[in-house]
Amino acid sequence: MADCLFCKLIAGEIPSDKVYEDDDVLAFRDIRPQAPVHVLVIPKQHVDSAQAVTPDDALMIGRLHATIPTIAKALEIDQDGYRVVTNIGRYGQQTVQHLHYHIVGGRQLGWPPG
């Protein structure tokens, strides 16, 4: 999508602090981190949000999820734990209309989150 911020990141039109990239997935540091480690993981295929995922997206979602442990290990948060969150819609605080997961860790996280 031409006006999607994350699609522009994927295309290299906007720089990002990449921590992982393959043919299907891009992960980069959040520009407003909420913890010592705060990375966004996005599919290179544009999908508006988790609400827009269809059965046809199952392979893409599987690949996306399968990269999360790899990224967590590379960021050295796999042993102590971390949180994976996706925001959906206005009430869910989704600010970019492109499916993305936040990997948040590097400290003890509180609950409830919101």
Secondary structure, DSSP 8 states (H G I E B T S, - for coil): -TT-HHHHHHHTSS---EEEE-SSEEEEE-SS-SSSEEEEEEESS--S-GGG--GGGHHHHHHHHHHHHHHHHHTT-TTT-EEEE---TTTTT--SSS--EEEEESS---SS--
